[in-house]
Amino acid sequence: MIPLPQNQAAVNWTFGQRINSLRFTLNIPSAPIDSNGSPTLSGVYLILYDQWLNDTGCYLGLQTNLMRPNAYGGHTPTNSFGLLFSRWQTRDNTNLRISEGGFEENAEHEGGFIGVRMPFPFIPGIYTVEIKSSGSDESGIWYTSTVLHPELGEIDCGSIRFPFVEGKNPGLVDGGGTNLELYKTTEISDLMAENEVPNWDIIIENVIANGNISPQHSRITYPYRETILSNVTTPGEGKVIFQLGNNIARANDTGQLF
């Protein structure tokens, strides 16, 4: 049994500079499926970037079954694909701008954090996910998260304000990671059987910082070593393929990817 949440694979990116905008182009050919071939309701979380922003921890990513806080202090699955963007070190929701159709998370269960959430239907194809600065006021700098898909159009997923840091340039710290994580979608159990791990391939076509900067190099790690349920490869030209499932053959172990 796999304890949840559990990070299955990670790639860290080096751009060689501070980051004020970060754009991921993702090719997702299909939704994750269970071993019986049906769409899964299990939780798979593609954390696109997990790092410090203006000296405050933050994370941005896509979940296969976005979780909504409920009145009982837990979470209820939306049964919808979606994006989440969060920051640590505050519970003050005046630092959030919630977009129409989205909702906020404001909790202590992993340490004080706030975040914006945006559910949307999954459609196979190319997704462009971006975080970028979008203005400032006397209390800090606002960063907006968006998702673009040819059939869905551009979705404003909400914004978060991050404090100024005296004497430092603003932006994301270089070297952050993209992680593929399993998470629970039920309050009943914190465990997932290996045969419950869905099959899913995600192709990162490119990652671009500050409008035109590609990564200088990237490095793979596999944080959970008890089973082989994930693999990361590159066909070249900066593309990275994440694979998840029961029948994965690991082609690359921990080390430099490119």
N, C-alpha and C positions, 0 to 999 in steps of 0.2 A: 504493500500500500504506500502511496505517495502522500506525505503531509502537505497540506495546502496553507497558504500559497507557496508555490515552488517555481523558482527560476530555472528554466531548462537550458537556455542558451543565451549568450550575450556577445555583442560586438561593440567594441569601443572605437570611436572615431577620433582621428587627430587632424585638425585643420591648420594648426599653427597660428591661430589668432582668436581674439575675443569674437563672440558671435552675437549679432543683433537681429539676424533673421536666419531661420533654418527651415529648409524645405525638403520633404521626403516625397519621392515619386514611387508609388507602390503598385505592383501588378498582382492582383489577387484573383486568380482564375476561378475560384469557387469558394463557397462557405466551407468551414470545417465540417467533416462528417464523422459519425460514429462508425464502429467496426461493422455494423449491419448495413451501412450505406445511407443512413438517414441523417438529415441535418442535426447537429449536436446542440444541446442546451447546456453542455458543460462550458466552463469558463476558460477562454484562452485570451490572454492579454498581451498585445504587442506594445510594449513600452518603447516608444520611438526615441525619446531622449530623457535621461534621468541625470540631473546635474544641478549645480548651483547657478542661480541667476541673481545678479546684484547681491551676492552673499546670502541668498535665501535659497534653500533647497526647493526644487520643483520637478515635476514630471508631466509628460505629455504622451498619450497613446490611444490605441483603439482596443475596445473590448468586444468580444463576440456576443456577450449577453450583459449589457450594461445594467448595473445594480443601482436601484433608487433607495435612498434612506426611507425607513418607515417610522411610524409613531412609537414603535416598541424598542427603538434603539438598535435595530438590526437593518437588514436590507432585503428588498424584494426585487427579484429579477424582472426587467422590462421585457425580456425575450426579444430584444432588439440589439442590433449592432450599434456602436456609438463611440464617440470620442470623449475623453476626459483630460482635463488640464488642471493641475493643482499646485499649490505652494504651501510650505510649512511656516511655522513660527507665528501664526496668528489665527484667531477665530473671528476676526472682525470682517463681517461680510460687506462693509462699505468698500472693501478692496475688490469686489466682484462686480462684473456687468454680465447679467444673464441674458442670453439671446432668446427670442421667441421660440418656444418649443423645447427649450432646455430647462435645466434645474440646477440647483446648487447642492454641494455637500459641505458640511461644516461639522467637524467631529474631533474627538480626542482618542479614538480607539487605536490609532497608530502614532499618537502624538498630535498636538494641535495642528490642524490644517484646514484649509478651505479650498474649494475647487468648483469649476463649472463642468457640466455634463451636457452632452447633446446626443440623443438617440436619433438614428435615421435608418432606413431600410438598407439591407445589404444587397448590392447589385454587383455581380462579377465585373471586373474591369480595372481600369487605372484610377487610382486615388492619389491626389496630391494633398498632402497635409503640411501646413505651414504654421509656424509661430514667428511673430515679428512685433517689434515695438510699434505702438500706434498712438503716441502722444504722451504728454506728461502734465502733472499739476504740482501743487506745492508739496504733496505728500509722496510723490514717486512717479515711476514710469509705468504706463499701461502696456501690456503685451496681449495681443489678440491671437486666437487660434482659429484656423479655418480648414475646411475640407472641400476639395473640388473633385467632382465626378462628372463625366460627360452627360449622364442622364439625370443626375440630382442637381446639377449646377453647383454654384459655390455656396457653402453653408457657413455662416458666421457662428462659431461654436461658443463664443463668449470670451471675455477678457478678464485679466487679473492685474492688479497693481502691485508692483514690487518697489520696496523703498530705495531711495538713493543711498549710495555708499560713498562717503567722503574720501577723496583722494584716489578713487578707483574708476576705471572706465566701466560703463554699464554693459550689460549683456550676459549671455550664457558663457560659462567657463568651458574651454576646449577640453576634449577628452571624454565627454559623456558617452553613455552607452545606450544601445538598442537591445532590449531584452524580450525573450519569449517566455511568458509565465503562465502557469496553470493556477486558477483560483476557484474558490468554492462559489456555487450559485444556490446553495441551500444552507439553512441553519442547522440541518440535521447532523452533518458530518464534516470534519476537517480533513478527511482522507479521500483519495481517489485511487481506485484500482487501476493497474496498468492497462487492462483491457477496456477501461473507460476513457483512456486518453484519445482524443479525436485525431484524425488525420488532416493535416493542413499544410499547404505550401504557400509561402509568401515570397515574392520576388521584389527586392528593393532595387529599382532600376537606377536610381541615383539619390545622393544626399548632397545638397548644396547649401553652403553657408554664405551669408552676406551677398546674395544675389548671383555669385559666379564662382565661388571657391569650392572645389571638390576636396574630399579628404586626401591628405598626403599618404596615410596608411590606416589600416584597421587591424584589430586584434580580437581573436575569438577566445572565449572561456565557456566552460560548461560547469556551472556552479553545483548542479546536482549530479553526483557521480554514482548513485546506487543503481541506476538503470540507464540504458541507452534508448532514449525516446525522442532525440532531436539531433539535427545535423545542420551545419552551416557550410556552404560552399560558395565559390565565386566562379562564374564562367569567364571572367575578365571584364575589362572596360568599366570597372567600378561597381558592377552589379553584385549583389549579395542575395543568396537564396537561403531562407530559413525553412526547415522541414521538421514537422512534428508528427509522431504516430508510433504505432506498435511495431511496424516492420522496417524501421529506419536502420540503414547501415551507415555508420559514422565514417565519413571519408576524411575528415580533418579533426585533429584533436586540438587542445589548447595551443595557441601560438599565433603568429602573425598571419593574417589572411592575405593582405596585399600591402 
